[in-house]
Amino acid sequence: MSERTIQIPACFHHPLWFNTNEITFEDTLDVHELAEIPFLLDILGEKRDSTYPEFDREAYINRFFECWRVEKEHISEAFSQRNRQVARPKMVLGIGWFITSIFWINGKKVDRLTHLKDDLSIFPIQPVNLNERLTFLIENPDHYQSFIQLAQVFEELEKKWVKAIHKKQHMDKK
């Protein structure tokens, strides 16, 4: 296994996720890297990196929901011990999974993090009051109330996604 380092495009610079101008990841690009480095697939797509094949985004959406369910337990434990320092990086990952999931569920790639409100506002599949809730999450990732909010928006998004899948399957049968 070898490591690879790439520059983060300016449109992905956001202090919550990237405090440097580059990221390093294992060249195998397995599920672990995709879960641990938010937006990696979309950053590679932005860089027009053809080294990696197109991925089944729907399978990764399921993976992000699974990762969230597991990580939610760890975050809950950290907050129950009043340990915001342990909860924060896990919350930041969870917020990244959520943002990626909402884009992919709506058939879009994450093109940038610089205009999230504008980009998310046009999506038909999204939780209620998404912009306000996401703003709160991004500004306060280490607050217990943010954890509650993130759990709620994940649950709402998953329900709406499942409903959309069933609706599409029903329409395809006709």
Chimera marker file (.cmm) of the C-alpha trace (Angstrom):
<marker_set name="trace">
<marker id="1" x="0.000" y="0.000" z="0.000" r="1" g="1" b="0" radius="0.5"/>
<marker id="2" x="1.177" y="3.445" z="-0.792" r="1" g="1" b="0" radius="0.5"/>
<marker id="3" x="-0.019" y="6.834" z="0.274" r="1" g="1" b="0" radius="0.5"/>
<marker id="4" x="-1.080" y="9.579" z="-2.043" r="1" g="1" b="0" radius="0.5"/>
<marker id="5" x="-1.255" y="13.314" z="-1.302" r="1" g="1" b="0" radius="0.5"/>
<marker id="6" x="-3.386" y="15.747" z="-3.277" r="1" g="1" b="0" radius="0.5"/>
<marker id="7" x="-4.124" y="19.449" z="-3.060" r="1" g="1" b="0" radius="0.5"/>
<marker id="8" x="-7.591" y="20.367" z="-1.852" r="1" g="1" b="0" radius="0.5"/>
<marker id="9" x="-9.356" y="22.576" z="-4.419" r="1" g="1" b="0" radius="0.5"/>
<marker id="10" x="-10.195" y="26.057" z="-3.124" r="1" g="1" b="0" radius="0.5"/>
<marker id="11" x="-13.928" y="25.369" z="-3.453" r="1" g="1" b="0" radius="0.5"/>
<marker id="12" x="-13.557" y="22.659" z="-0.783" r="1" g="1" b="0" radius="0.5"/>
<marker id="13" x="-11.638" y="24.760" z="1.730" r="1" g="1" b="0" radius="0.5"/>
<marker id="14" x="-13.660" y="24.796" z="4.918" r="1" g="1" b="0" radius="0.5"/>
<marker id="15" x="-12.058" y="25.034" z="8.359" r="1" g="1" b="0" radius="0.5"/>
<marker id="16" x="-14.391" y="22.434" z="9.845" r="1" g="1" b="0" radius="0.5"/>
<marker id="17" x="-13.090" y="19.681" z="7.564" r="1" g="1" b="0" radius="0.5"/>
<marker id="18" x="-9.744" y="20.803" z="6.185" r="1" g="1" b="0" radius="0.5"/>
<marker id="19" x="-7.226" y="22.850" z="8.147" r="1" g="1" b="0" radius="0.5"/>
<marker id="20" x="-4.467" y="22.253" z="5.574" r="1" g="1" b="0" radius="0.5"/>
<marker id="21" x="-4.325" y="22.623" z="1.794" r="1" g="1" b="0" radius="0.5"/>
<marker id="22" x="-3.746" y="18.943" z="1.119" r="1" g="1" b="0" radius="0.5"/>
<marker id="23" x="-4.923" y="15.510" z="2.162" r="1" g="1" b="0" radius="0.5"/>
<marker id="24" x="-3.129" y="12.189" z="2.264" r="1" g="1" b="0" radius="0.5"/>
<marker id="25" x="-4.879" y="8.859" z="1.865" r="1" g="1" b="0" radius="0.5"/>
<marker id="26" x="-4.121" y="5.238" z="1.056" r="1" g="1" b="0" radius="0.5"/>
<marker id="27" x="-3.902" y="4.703" z="-2.677" r="1" g="1" b="0" radius="0.5"/>
<marker id="28" x="-6.239" y="1.695" z="-2.436" r="1" g="1" b="0" radius="0.5"/>
<marker id="29" x="-9.107" y="4.108" z="-1.696" r="1" g="1" b="0" radius="0.5"/>
<marker id="30" x="-11.237" y="1.648" z="0.195" r="1" g="1" b="0" radius="0.5"/>
<marker id="31" x="-14.322" y="2.206" z="2.306" r="1" g="1" b="0" radius="0.5"/>
<marker id="32" x="-12.200" y="3.262" z="5.281" r="1" g="1" b="0" radius="0.5"/>
<marker id="33" x="-10.684" y="6.262" z="3.486" r="1" g="1" b="0" radius="0.5"/>
<marker id="34" x="-14.033" y="7.276" z="2.071" r="1" g="1" b="0" radius="0.5"/>
<marker id="35" x="-15.542" y="7.219" z="5.537" r="1" g="1" b="0" radius="0.5"/>
<marker id="36" x="-12.625" y="8.913" z="7.302" r="1" g="1" b="0" radius="0.5"/>
<marker id="37" x="-11.955" y="11.696" z="4.776" r="1" g="1" b="0" radius="0.5"/>
<marker id="38" x="-15.166" y="13.614" z="4.076" r="1" g="1" b="0" radius="0.5"/>
<marker id="39" x="-15.829" y="14.545" z="0.450" r="1" g="1" b="0" radius="0.5"/>
<marker id="40" x="-12.824" y="12.571" z="-0.871" r="1" g="1" b="0" radius="0.5"/>
<marker id="41" x="-14.643" y="11.073" z="-3.861" r="1" g="1" b="0" radius="0.5"/>
<marker id="42" x="-16.014" y="14.452" z="-4.874" r="1" g="1" b="0" radius="0.5"/>
<marker id="43" x="-12.647" y="16.154" z="-4.406" r="1" g="1" b="0" radius="0.5"/>
<marker id="44" x="-11.082" y="13.558" z="-6.690" r="1" g="1" b="0" radius="0.5"/>
<marker id="45" x="-13.890" y="14.189" z="-9.156" r="1" g="1" b="0" radius="0.5"/>
<marker id="46" x="-13.278" y="17.939" z="-8.974" r="1" g="1" b="0" radius="0.5"/>
<marker id="47" x="-9.614" y="17.333" z="-9.699" r="1" g="1" b="0" radius="0.5"/>
<marker id="48" x="-10.710" y="15.198" z="-12.687" r="1" g="1" b="0" radius="0.5"/>
<marker id="49" x="-8.671" y="12.316" z="-11.322" r="1" g="1" b="0" radius="0.5"/>
<marker id="50" x="-9.343" y="9.386" z="-13.635" r="1" g="1" b="0" radius="0.5"/>
<marker id="51" x="-7.104" y="7.077" z="-11.619" r="1" g="1" b="0" radius="0.5"/>
<marker id="52" x="-10.145" y="5.916" z="-9.659" r="1" g="1" b="0" radius="0.5"/>
<marker id="53" x="-13.199" y="4.365" z="-11.291" r="1" g="1" b="0" radius="0.5"/>
<marker id="54" x="-16.721" y="5.676" z="-10.815" r="1" g="1" b="0" radius="0.5"/>
<marker id="55" x="-18.246" y="4.370" z="-7.576" r="1" g="1" b="0" radius="0.5"/>
<marker id="56" x="-21.716" y="3.095" z="-6.809" r="1" g="1" b="0" radius="0.5"/>
<marker id="57" x="-22.817" y="6.128" z="-4.845" r="1" g="1" b="0" radius="0.5"/>
<marker id="58" x="-26.025" y="4.487" z="-3.658" r="1" g="1" b="0" radius="0.5"/>
<marker id="59" x="-24.023" y="1.776" z="-1.897" r="1" g="1" b="0" radius="0.5"/>
<marker id="60" x="-21.915" y="4.463" z="-0.232" r="1" g="1" b="0" radius="0.5"/>
<marker id="61" x="-25.017" y="6.346" z="0.877" r="1" g="1" b="0" radius="0.5"/>
<marker id="62" x="-26.065" y="3.162" z="2.688" r="1" g="1" b="0" radius="0.5"/>
<marker id="63" x="-22.549" y="2.925" z="4.100" r="1" g="1" b="0" radius="0.5"/>
<marker id="64" x="-22.719" y="6.496" z="5.424" r="1" g="1" b="0" radius="0.5"/>
<marker id="65" x="-26.019" y="5.742" z="7.168" r="1" g="1" b="0" radius="0.5"/>
<marker id="66" x="-24.441" y="2.611" z="8.684" r="1" g="1" b="0" radius="0.5"/>
<marker id="67" x="-21.336" y="4.560" z="9.750" r="1" g="1" b="0" radius="0.5"/>
<marker id="68" x="-23.568" y="7.160" z="11.366" r="1" g="1" b="0" radius="0.5"/>
<marker id="69" x="-25.515" y="4.547" z="13.353" r="1" g="1" b="0" radius="0.5"/>
<marker id="70" x="-22.254" y="3.132" z="14.728" r="1" g="1" b="0" radius="0.5"/>
<marker id="71" x="-20.622" y="6.504" z="15.345" r="1" g="1" b="0" radius="0.5"/>
<marker id="72" x="-23.797" y="7.854" z="16.960" r="1" g="1" b="0" radius="0.5"/>
<marker id="73" x="-23.299" y="5.417" z="19.827" r="1" g="1" b="0" radius="0.5"/>
<marker id="74" x="-19.701" y="6.590" z="20.354" r="1" g="1" b="0" radius="0.5"/>
<marker id="75" x="-20.750" y="10.237" z="20.227" r="1" g="1" b="0" radius="0.5"/>
<marker id="76" x="-23.564" y="9.606" z="22.671" r="1" g="1" b="0" radius="0.5"/>
<marker id="77" x="-21.089" y="7.964" z="25.052" r="1" g="1" b="0" radius="0.5"/>
<marker id="78" x="-18.675" y="10.906" z="24.728" r="1" g="1" b="0" radius="0.5"/>
<marker id="79" x="-21.426" y="13.407" z="25.486" r="1" g="1" b="0" radius="0.5"/>
<marker id="80" x="-22.689" y="11.331" z="28.413" r="1" g="1" b="0" radius="0.5"/>
<marker id="81" x="-19.167" y="11.636" z="29.841" r="1" g="1" b="0" radius="0.5"/>
<marker id="82" x="-19.244" y="15.391" z="29.057" r="1" g="1" b="0" radius="0.5"/>
<marker id="83" x="-16.266" y="14.950" z="26.758" r="1" g="1" b="0" radius="0.5"/>
<marker id="84" x="-16.807" y="17.414" z="23.908" r="1" g="1" b="0" radius="0.5"/>
<marker id="85" x="-13.198" y="17.005" z="22.704" r="1" g="1" b="0" radius="0.5"/>
<marker id="86" x="-13.822" y="13.335" z="21.911" r="1" g="1" b="0" radius="0.5"/>
<marker id="87" x="-17.239" y="14.023" z="20.388" r="1" g="1" b="0" radius="0.5"/>
<marker id="88" x="-16.143" y="16.876" z="18.100" r="1" g="1" b="0" radius="0.5"/>
<marker id="89" x="-14.119" y="14.961" z="15.442" r="1" g="1" b="0" radius="0.5"/>
<marker id="90" x="-16.792" y="12.278" z="15.289" r="1" g="1" b="0" radius="0.5"/>
<marker id="91" x="-19.480" y="14.941" z="14.869" r="1" g="1" b="0" radius="0.5"/>
<marker id="92" x="-17.468" y="16.645" z="12.112" r="1" g="1" b="0" radius="0.5"/>
<marker id="93" x="-17.241" y="13.311" z="10.269" r="1" g="1" b="0" radius="0.5"/>
<marker id="94" x="-20.963" y="12.754" z="10.761" r="1" g="1" b="0" radius="0.5"/>
<marker id="95" x="-21.822" y="16.194" z="9.383" r="1" g="1" b="0" radius="0.5"/>
<marker id="96" x="-19.610" y="15.435" z="6.372" r="1" g="1" b="0" radius="0.5"/>
<marker id="97" x="-21.383" y="12.114" z="5.789" r="1" g="1" b="0" radius="0.5"/>
<marker id="98" x="-24.722" y="13.864" z="6.053" r="1" g="1" b="0" radius="0.5"/>
<marker id="99" x="-23.797" y="16.573" z="3.539" r="1" g="1" b="0" radius="0.5"/>
<marker id="100" x="-22.381" y="14.024" z="1.109" r="1" g="1" b="0" radius="0.5"/>
<marker id="101" x="-25.463" y="11.835" z="1.494" r="1" g="1" b="0" radius="0.5"/>
<marker id="102" x="-27.912" y="14.639" z="0.806" r="1" g="1" b="0" radius="0.5"/>
<marker id="103" x="-26.059" y="15.643" z="-2.357" r="1" g="1" b="0" radius="0.5"/>
<marker id="104" x="-25.772" y="12.069" z="-3.620" r="1" g="1" b="0" radius="0.5"/>
<marker id="105" x="-29.384" y="11.224" z="-2.749" r="1" g="1" b="0" radius="0.5"/>
<marker id="106" x="-30.413" y="14.164" z="-4.909" r="1" g="1" b="0" radius="0.5"/>
<marker id="107" x="-28.239" y="12.883" z="-7.757" r="1" g="1" b="0" radius="0.5"/>
<marker id="108" x="-25.515" y="15.517" z="-7.431" r="1" g="1" b="0" radius="0.5"/>
<marker id="109" x="-21.867" y="15.463" z="-6.507" r="1" g="1" b="0" radius="0.5"/>
<marker id="110" x="-20.522" y="17.821" z="-3.872" r="1" g="1" b="0" radius="0.5"/>
<marker id="111" x="-18.904" y="20.460" z="-6.094" r="1" g="1" b="0" radius="0.5"/>
<marker id="112" x="-18.011" y="22.895" z="-3.353" r="1" g="1" b="0" radius="0.5"/>
<marker id="113" x="-18.372" y="23.626" z="0.331" r="1" g="1" b="0" radius="0.5"/>
<marker id="114" x="-18.191" y="27.385" z="-0.130" r="1" g="1" b="0" radius="0.5"/>
<marker id="115" x="-21.899" y="27.869" z="-0.978" r="1" g="1" b="0" radius="0.5"/>
<marker id="116" x="-23.645" y="25.039" z="0.843" r="1" g="1" b="0" radius="0.5"/>
<marker id="117" x="-26.839" y="26.972" z="1.594" r="1" g="1" b="0" radius="0.5"/>
<marker id="118" x="-27.360" y="27.887" z="-2.045" r="1" g="1" b="0" radius="0.5"/>
<marker id="119" x="-26.568" y="24.394" z="-3.276" r="1" g="1" b="0" radius="0.5"/>
<marker id="120" x="-28.748" y="22.581" z="-0.741" r="1" g="1" b="0" radius="0.5"/>
<marker id="121" x="-31.752" y="24.884" z="-1.056" r="1" g="1" b="0" radius="0.5"/>
<marker id="122" x="-32.672" y="23.497" z="-4.492" r="1" g="1" b="0" radius="0.5"/>
<marker id="123" x="-32.774" y="19.826" z="-3.522" r="1" g="1" b="0" radius="0.5"/>
<marker id="124" x="-36.207" y="18.174" z="-3.493" r="1" g="1" b="0" radius="0.5"/>
<marker id="125" x="-35.162" y="15.477" z="-0.977" r="1" g="1" b="0" radius="0.5"/>
<marker id="126" x="-34.076" y="17.131" z="2.258" r="1" g="1" b="0" radius="0.5"/>
<marker id="127" x="-35.080" y="17.465" z="5.910" r="1" g="1" b="0" radius="0.5"/>
<marker id="128" x="-37.325" y="20.328" z="6.968" r="1" g="1" b="0" radius="0.5"/>
<marker id="129" x="-35.523" y="23.635" z="7.689" r="1" g="1" b="0" radius="0.5"/>
<marker id="130" x="-32.260" y="22.163" z="6.473" r="1" g="1" b="0" radius="0.5"/>
<marker id="131" x="-30.321" y="25.413" z="6.050" r="1" g="1" b="0" radius="0.5"/>
<marker id="132" x="-30.986" y="26.614" z="9.589" r="1" g="1" b="0" radius="0.5"/>
<marker id="133" x="-30.264" y="23.233" z="11.092" r="1" g="1" b="0" radius="0.5"/>
<marker id="134" x="-27.086" y="22.682" z="9.078" r="1" g="1" b="0" radius="0.5"/>
<marker id="135" x="-25.830" y="26.167" z="9.935" r="1" g="1" b="0" radius="0.5"/>
<marker id="136" x="-26.284" y="25.339" z="13.613" r="1" g="1" b="0" radius="0.5"/>
<marker id="137" x="-24.461" y="22.011" z="13.198" r="1" g="1" b="0" radius="0.5"/>
<marker id="138" x="-21.504" y="23.549" z="11.389" r="1" g="1" b="0" radius="0.5"/>
<marker id="139" x="-21.174" y="26.408" z="13.872" r="1" g="1" b="0" radius="0.5"/>
<marker id="140" x="-21.508" y="24.175" z="16.960" r="1" g="1" b="0" radius="0.5"/>
<marker id="141" x="-20.280" y="20.660" z="16.158" r="1" g="1" b="0" radius="0.5"/>
<marker id="142" x="-19.237" y="19.922" z="19.736" r="1" g="1" b="0" radius="0.5"/>
<marker id="143" x="-22.557" y="20.778" z="21.400" r="1" g="1" b="0" radius="0.5"/>
<marker id="144" x="-24.905" y="18.109" z="22.650" r="1" g="1" b="0" radius="0.5"/>
<marker id="145" x="-27.851" y="19.836" z="20.962" r="1" g="1" b="0" radius="0.5"/>
<marker id="146" x="-25.981" y="19.549" z="17.650" r="1" g="1" b="0" radius="0.5"/>
<marker id="147" x="-25.699" y="15.822" z="18.209" r="1" g="1" b="0" radius="0.5"/>
<marker id="148" x="-29.457" y="15.596" z="18.738" r="1" g="1" b="0" radius="0.5"/>
<marker id="149" x="-30.034" y="17.725" z="15.647" r="1" g="1" b="0" radius="0.5"/>
<marker id="150" x="-27.658" y="15.639" z="13.489" r="1" g="1" b="0" radius="0.5"/>
<marker id="151" x="-29.361" y="12.431" z="14.591" r="1" g="1" b="0" radius="0.5"/>
<marker id="152" x="-32.733" y="13.924" z="13.650" r="1" g="1" b="0" radius="0.5"/>
<marker id="153" x="-31.691" y="15.169" z="10.200" r="1" g="1" b="0" radius="0.5"/>
<marker id="154" x="-30.027" y="11.830" z="9.424" r="1" g="1" b="0" radius="0.5"/>
<marker id="155" x="-33.216" y="10.017" z="10.384" r="1" g="1" b="0" radius="0.5"/>
<marker id="156" x="-35.395" y="12.393" z="8.352" r="1" g="1" b="0" radius="0.5"/>
<marker id="157" x="-33.132" y="12.154" z="5.317" r="1" g="1" b="0" radius="0.5"/>
<marker id="158" x="-33.062" y="8.367" z="5.417" r="1" g="1" b="0" radius="0.5"/>
<marker id="159" x="-36.872" y="8.193" z="5.613" r="1" g="1" b="0" radius="0.5"/>
<marker id="160" x="-37.268" y="10.593" z="2.693" r="1" g="1" b="0" radius="0.5"/>
<marker id="161" x="-34.692" y="8.678" z="0.683" r="1" g="1" b="0" radius="0.5"/>
<marker id="162" x="-36.403" y="5.334" z="1.284" r="1" g="1" b="0" radius="0.5"/>
<marker id="163" x="-39.723" y="6.919" z="0.340" r="1" g="1" b="0" radius="0.5"/>
<marker id="164" x="-38.212" y="8.308" z="-2.890" r="1" g="1" b="0" radius="0.5"/>
<marker id="165" x="-36.737" y="4.895" z="-3.759" r="1" g="1" b="0" radius="0.5"/>
<marker id="166" x="-40.096" y="3.191" z="-3.234" r="1" g="1" b="0" radius="0.5"/>
<marker id="167" x="-41.845" y="5.860" z="-5.291" r="1" g="1" b="0" radius="0.5"/>
<marker id="168" x="-39.330" y="5.434" z="-8.130" r="1" g="1" b="0" radius="0.5"/>
<marker id="169" x="-39.689" y="1.648" z="-8.032" r="1" g="1" b="0" radius="0.5"/>
<marker id="170" x="-43.468" y="2.024" z="-8.151" r="1" g="1" b="0" radius="0.5"/>
<marker id="171" x="-43.235" y="4.401" z="-11.129" r="1" g="1" b="0" radius="0.5"/>
<marker id="172" x="-40.831" y="2.040" z="-12.914" r="1" g="1" b="0" radius="0.5"/>
<marker id="173" x="-43.381" y="-0.794" z="-12.654" r="1" g="1" b="0" radius="0.5"/>
<marker id="174" x="-45.999" y="1.223" z="-14.488" r="1" g="1" b="0" radius="0.5"/>
<link id1="1" id2="2" r="1" g="1" b="0" radius="0.2"/>
<link id1="2" id2="3" r="1" g="1" b="0" radius="0.2"/>
<link id1="3" id2="4" r="1" g="1" b="0" radius="0.2"/>
<link id1="4" id2="5" r="1" g="1" b="0" radius="0.2"/>
<link id1="5" id2="6" r="1" g="1" b="0" radius="0.2"/>
<link id1="6" id2="7" r="1" g="1" b="0" radius="0.2"/>
<link id1="7" id2="8" r="1" g="1" b="0" radius="0.2"/>
<link id1="8" id2="9" r="1" g="1" b="0" radius="0.2"/>
<link id1="9" id2="10" r="1" g="1" b="0" radius="0.2"/>
<link id1="10" id2="11" r="1" g="1" b="0" radius="0.2"/>
<link id1="11" id2="12" r="1" g="1" b="0" radius="0.2"/>
<link id1="12" id2="13" r="1" g="1" b="0" radius="0.2"/>
<link id1="13" id2="14" r="1" g="1" b="0" radius="0.2"/>
<link id1="14" id2="15" r="1" g="1" b="0" radius="0.2"/>
<link id1="15" id2="16" r="1" g="1" b="0" radius="0.2"/>
<link id1="16" id2="17" r="1" g="1" b="0" radius="0.2"/>
<link id1="17" id2="18" r="1" g="1" b="0" radius="0.2"/>
<link id1="18" id2="19" r="1" g="1" b="0" radius="0.2"/>
<link id1="19" id2="20" r="1" g="1" b="0" radius="0.2"/>
<link id1="20" id2="21" r="1" g="1" b="0" radius="0.2"/>
<link id1="21" id2="22" r="1" g="1" b="0" radius="0.2"/>
<link id1="22" id2="23" r="1" g="1" b="0" radius="0.2"/>
<link id1="23" id2="24" r="1" g="1" b="0" radius="0.2"/>
<link id1="24" id2="25" r="1" g="1" b="0" radius="0.2"/>
<link id1="25" id2="26" r="1" g="1" b="0" radius="0.2"/>
<link id1="26" id2="27" r="1" g="1" b="0" radius="0.2"/>
<link id1="27" id2="28" r="1" g="1" b="0" radius="0.2"/>
<link id1="28" id2="29" r="1" g="1" b="0" radius="0.2"/>
<link id1="29" id2="30" r="1" g="1" b="0" radius="0.2"/>
<link id1="30" id2="31" r="1" g="1" b="0" radius="0.2"/>
<link id1="31" id2="32" r="1" g="1" b="0" radius="0.2"/>
<link id1="32" id2="33" r="1" g="1" b="0" radius="0.2"/>
<link id1="33" id2="34" r="1" g="1" b="0" radius="0.2"/>
<link id1="34" id2="35" r="1" g="1" b="0" radius="0.2"/>
<link id1="35" id2="36" r="1" g="1" b="0" radius="0.2"/>
<link id1="36" id2="37" r="1" g="1" b="0" radius="0.2"/>
<link id1="37" id2="38" r="1" g="1" b="0" radius="0.2"/>
<link id1="38" id2="39" r="1" g="1" b="0" radius="0.2"/>
<link id1="39" id2="40" r="1" g="1" b="0" radius="0.2"/>
<link id1="40" id2="41" r="1" g="1" b="0" radius="0.2"/>
<link id1="41" id2="42" r="1" g="1" b="0" radius="0.2"/>
<link id1="42" id2="43" r="1" g="1" b="0" radius="0.2"/>
<link id1="43" id2="44" r="1" g="1" b="0" radius="0.2"/>
<link id1="44" id2="45" r="1" g="1" b="0" radius="0.2"/>
<link id1="45" id2="46" r="1" g="1" b="0" radius="0.2"/>
<link id1="46" id2="47" r="1" g="1" b="0" radius="0.2"/>
<link id1="47" id2="48" r="1" g="1" b="0" radius="0.2"/>
<link id1="48" id2="49" r="1" g="1" b="0" radius="0.2"/>
<link id1="49" id2="50" r="1" g="1" b="0" radius="0.2"/>
<link id1="50" id2="51" r="1" g="1" b="0" radius="0.2"/>
<link id1="51" id2="52" r="1" g="1" b="0" radius="0.2"/>
<link id1="52" id2="53" r="1" g="1" b="0" radius="0.2"/>
<link id1="53" id2="54" r="1" g="1" b="0" radius="0.2"/>
<link id1="54" id2="55" r="1" g="1" b="0" radius="0.2"/>
<link id1="55" id2="56" r="1" g="1" b="0" radius="0.2"/>
<link id1="56" id2="57" r="1" g="1" b="0" radius="0.2"/>
<link id1="57" id2="58" r="1" g="1" b="0" radius="0.2"/>
<link id1="58" id2="59" r="1" g="1" b="0" radius="0.2"/>
<link id1="59" id2="60" r="1" g="1" b="0" radius="0.2"/>
<link id1="60" id2="61" r="1" g="1" b="0" radius="0.2"/>
<link id1="61" id2="62" r="1" g="1" b="0" radius="0.2"/>
<link id1="62" id2="63" r="1" g="1" b="0" radius="0.2"/>
<link id1="63" id2="64" r="1" g="1" b="0" radius="0.2"/>
<link id1="64" id2="65" r="1" g="1" b="0" radius="0.2"/>
<link id1="65" id2="66" r="1" g="1" b="0" radius="0.2"/>
<link id1="66" id2="67" r="1" g="1" b="0" radius="0.2"/>
<link id1="67" id2="68" r="1" g="1" b="0" radius="0.2"/>
<link id1="68" id2="69" r="1" g="1" b="0" radius="0.2"/>
<link id1="69" id2="70" r="1" g="1" b="0" radius="0.2"/>
<link id1="70" id2="71" r="1" g="1" b="0" radius="0.2"/>
<link id1="71" id2="72" r="1" g="1" b="0" radius="0.2"/>
<link id1="72" id2="73" r="1" g="1" b="0" radius="0.2"/>
<link id1="73" id2="74" r="1" g="1" b="0" radius="0.2"/>
<link id1="74" id2="75" r="1" g="1" b="0" radius="0.2"/>
<link id1="75" id2="76" r="1" g="1" b="0" radius="0.2"/>
<link id1="76" id2="77" r="1" g="1" b="0" radius="0.2"/>
<link id1="77" id2="78" r="1" g="1" b="0" radius="0.2"/>
<link id1="78" id2="79" r="1" g="1" b="0" radius="0.2"/>
<link id1="79" id2="80" r="1" g="1" b="0" radius="0.2"/>
<link id1="80" id2="81" r="1" g="1" b="0" radius="0.2"/>
<link id1="81" id2="82" r="1" g="1" b="0" radius="0.2"/>
<link id1="82" id2="83" r="1" g="1" b="0" radius="0.2"/>
<link id1="83" id2="84" r="1" g="1" b="0" radius="0.2"/>
<link id1="84" id2="85" r="1" g="1" b="0" radius="0.2"/>
<link id1="85" id2="86" r="1" g="1" b="0" radius="0.2"/>
<link id1="86" id2="87" r="1" g="1" b="0" radius="0.2"/>
<link id1="87" id2="88" r="1" g="1" b="0" radius="0.2"/>
<link id1="88" id2="89" r="1" g="1" b="0" radius="0.2"/>
<link id1="89" id2="90" r="1" g="1" b="0" radius="0.2"/>
<link id1="90" id2="91" r="1" g="1" b="0" radius="0.2"/>
<link id1="91" id2="92" r="1" g="1" b="0" radius="0.2"/>
<link id1="92" id2="93" r="1" g="1" b="0" radius="0.2"/>
<link id1="93" id2="94" r="1" g="1" b="0" radius="0.2"/>
<link id1="94" id2="95" r="1" g="1" b="0" radius="0.2"/>
<link id1="95" id2="96" r="1" g="1" b="0" radius="0.2"/>
<link id1="96" id2="97" r="1" g="1" b="0" radius="0.2"/>
<link id1="97" id2="98" r="1" g="1" b="0" radius="0.2"/>
<link id1="98" id2="99" r="1" g="1" b="0" radius="0.2"/>
<link id1="99" id2="100" r="1" g="1" b="0" radius="0.2"/>
<link id1="100" id2="101" r="1" g="1" b="0" radius="0.2"/>
<link id1="101" id2="102" r="1" g="1" b="0" radius="0.2"/>
<link id1="102" id2="103" r="1" g="1" b="0" radius="0.2"/>
<link id1="103" id2="104" r="1" g="1" b="0" radius="0.2"/>
<link id1="104" id2="105" r="1" g="1" b="0" radius="0.2"/>
<link id1="105" id2="106" r="1" g="1" b="0" radius="0.2"/>
<link id1="106" id2="107" r="1" g="1" b="0" radius="0.2"/>
<link id1="107" id2="108" r="1" g="1" b="0" radius="0.2"/>
<link id1="108" id2="109" r="1" g="1" b="0" radius="0.2"/>
<link id1="109" id2="110" r="1" g="1" b="0" radius="0.2"/>
<link id1="110" id2="111" r="1" g="1" b="0" radius="0.2"/>
<link id1="111" id2="112" r="1" g="1" b="0" radius="0.2"/>
<link id1="112" id2="113" r="1" g="1" b="0" radius="0.2"/>
<link id1="113" id2="114" r="1" g="1" b="0" radius="0.2"/>
<link id1="114" id2="115" r="1" g="1" b="0" radius="0.2"/>
<link id1="115" id2="116" r="1" g="1" b="0" radius="0.2"/>
<link id1="116" id2="117" r="1" g="1" b="0" radius="0.2"/>
<link id1="117" id2="118" r="1" g="1" b="0" radius="0.2"/>
<link id1="118" id2="119" r="1" g="1" b="0" radius="0.2"/>
<link id1="119" id2="120" r="1" g="1" b="0" radius="0.2"/>
<link id1="120" id2="121" r="1" g="1" b="0" radius="0.2"/>
<link id1="121" id2="122" r="1" g="1" b="0" radius="0.2"/>
<link id1="122" id2="123" r="1" g="1" b="0" radius="0.2"/>
<link id1="123" id2="124" r="1" g="1" b="0" radius="0.2"/>
<link id1="124" id2="125" r="1" g="1" b="0" radius="0.2"/>
<link id1="125" id2="126" r="1" g="1" b="0" radius="0.2"/>
<link id1="126" id2="127" r="1" g="1" b="0" radius="0.2"/>
<link id1="127" id2="128" r="1" g="1" b="0" radius="0.2"/>
<link id1="128" id2="129" r="1" g="1" b="0" radius="0.2"/>
<link id1="129" id2="130" r="1" g="1" b="0" radius="0.2"/>
<link id1="130" id2="131" r="1" g="1" b="0" radius="0.2"/>
<link id1="131" id2="132" r="1" g="1" b="0" radius="0.2"/>
<link id1="132" id2="133" r="1" g="1" b="0" radius="0.2"/>
<link id1="133" id2="134" r="1" g="1" b="0" radius="0.2"/>
<link id1="134" id2="135" r="1" g="1" b="0" radius="0.2"/>
<link id1="135" id2="136" r="1" g="1" b="0" radius="0.2"/>
<link id1="136" id2="137" r="1" g="1" b="0" radius="0.2"/>
<link id1="137" id2="138" r="1" g="1" b="0" radius="0.2"/>
<link id1="138" id2="139" r="1" g="1" b="0" radius="0.2"/>
<link id1="139" id2="140" r="1" g="1" b="0" radius="0.2"/>
<link id1="140" id2="141" r="1" g="1" b="0" radius="0.2"/>
<link id1="141" id2="142" r="1" g="1" b="0" radius="0.2"/>
<link id1="142" id2="143" r="1" g="1" b="0" radius="0.2"/>
<link id1="143" id2="144" r="1" g="1" b="0" radius="0.2"/>
<link id1="144" id2="145" r="1" g="1" b="0" radius="0.2"/>
<link id1="145" id2="146" r="1" g="1" b="0" radius="0.2"/>
<link id1="146" id2="147" r="1" g="1" b="0" radius="0.2"/>
<link id1="147" id2="148" r="1" g="1" b="0" radius="0.2"/>
<link id1="148" id2="149" r="1" g="1" b="0" radius="0.2"/>
<link id1="149" id2="150" r="1" g="1" b="0" radius="0.2"/>
<link id1="150" id2="151" r="1" g="1" b="0" radius="0.2"/>
<link id1="151" id2="152" r="1" g="1" b="0" radius="0.2"/>
<link id1="152" id2="153" r="1" g="1" b="0" radius="0.2"/>
<link id1="153" id2="154" r="1" g="1" b="0" radius="0.2"/>
<link id1="154" id2="155" r="1" g="1" b="0" radius="0.2"/>
<link id1="155" id2="156" r="1" g="1" b="0" radius="0.2"/>
<link id1="156" id2="157" r="1" g="1" b="0" radius="0.2"/>
<link id1="157" id2="158" r="1" g="1" b="0" radius="0.2"/>
<link id1="158" id2="159" r="1" g="1" b="0" radius="0.2"/>
<link id1="159" id2="160" r="1" g="1" b="0" radius="0.2"/>
<link id1="160" id2="161" r="1" g="1" b="0" radius="0.2"/>
<link id1="161" id2="162" r="1" g="1" b="0" radius="0.2"/>
<link id1="162" id2="163" r="1" g="1" b="0" radius="0.2"/>
<link id1="163" id2="164" r="1" g="1" b="0" radius="0.2"/>
<link id1="164" id2="165" r="1" g="1" b="0" radius="0.2"/>
<link id1="165" id2="166" r="1" g="1" b="0" radius="0.2"/>
<link id1="166" id2="167" r="1" g="1" b="0" radius="0.2"/>
<link id1="167" id2="168" r="1" g="1" b="0" radius="0.2"/>
<link id1="168" id2="169" r="1" g="1" b="0" radius="0.2"/>
<link id1="169" id2="170" r="1" g="1" b="0" radius="0.2"/>
<link id1="170" id2="171" r="1" g="1" b="0" radius="0.2"/>
<link id1="171" id2="172" r="1" g="1" b="0" radius="0.2"/>
<link id1="172" id2="173" r="1" g="1" b="0" radius="0.2"/>
<link id1="173" id2="174" r="1" g="1" b="0" radius="0.2"/>
</marker_set>
